[in-house]
């Protein structure tokens, strides 16, 4: 009995060792992506081949020492660019936070020194992958999400014709799906809390900037509901949100409910956009499905779920910028704030407004002057008596009997009476 148990334990240990050897060899024995196929016995080529073998076997530190020796000894070698890229690839393969930071720095140096080589697009793609692999779920730290979006956008801008452009575009759609999901969760929280102006602002911004987001229909639905809670002044914005669901997301389960809302509000029901219909049909047919193991491991994984990300369409090429909520009153005649700053210099001998205009310190400021007409100082509200919606909901007052004022002690009242009051009584 004891012999059979020991025999079984030995078999299990042998199987585990074999599995570890197979998977370990598969991870460490991966072929290098950028070898030099030139058949020569030059000393710099021999050093490069030795470093490539060390990288494939997981001896990254030894490989970097060999490559540095090549670069310092043969500074005019034709393999200099390949060697610099191989150093970055060794850090990339090593993995970890420190190694990824070193790899990013090496890839940036390679792009700086060799911007015209075809490998520069590959280096930029790997910089994007560095932050893409470190992305976390939408409700966690968004640092790597923003960095990955910036780096993938840089590749599409600087290398639009490279063979990595389609892959970078899909990466960018995945990244923007995660970013949109984070913004949507914040807006949904505000809506559930009752802070309707903040919810409408968040959700409207997400749907305007990221139209490819898989939850845009839900965001528009909550946005329309938030505007409807903000009073009749925002009825048109609520109607616009429901109309956008029917027009741009015709296959959404929210489309029929949006039509019912528009009928209830006596608004026009738009026709579905054929382009949007074709895009949604393509997305539904090519939607990736999660496996059983992925569903089971999802609560314990830090990686975001990008299976719902769009597979087609042009991703947004600008950063998401916060907008001014619709509930903020704008003075009459104002067209909104301007956050752009431009600096210009006058040519030598030219005149500027400082020379031609009067001194502003000698005149009365415009803010201190009283407006000539009452319309100039009034906010652009439809009804001046209408309350402006706020994010802080007033608590409902409890119904009940009003508390009676406390009775005052007769002795204290007599002590506090004034002499004039006593004379009047007499």
Order of alpha helices (4+ residues) and beta strands (2+ residues): alpha-alpha-alpha-alpha-alpha-alpha-alpha-alpha-alpha-alpha-alpha-alpha-alpha-alpha-alpha-alpha-alpha-alpha
